[in-house]
Amino acid sequence: MEEWVRVCGEKSLSNGEMIEFDCAGIKIMVAKAAGQLYAVDRICTHAYADLTTGFMNEDACTVTCPLHLSAFKLSDGTPQNPPATAALKTYKVKIQDEGIYIKLD
């Protein structure tokens, strides 16, 4: 059985925004860039930094870590530059009943 968890209302996240979401001990970031929703692990894979305090490049659909400036693609979590080398885990996202949901694996 798939476990979809409601994060927030559909209208509570605007383009260019990132929000933090914790569920079952997992720290997740949900972001909206260019009309698309993304969900990735919220903690940088290089050093323990919260990516919701970083910078989103909406055109490139990336988030940049505020600590050492590694950027990650929101679509698949891949790092775009050092020092980070490991990808962020990504989660499926859907809109249902006017809410934003993510699928926990």
Summary of the structure (lengths in Angstrom):
residues: 105
radius of gyration: 12.9
end to end distance: 10.3
largest distance: 40.2
contacts: 323
relative contact order: 0.25
helix: 6%
strand: 50%
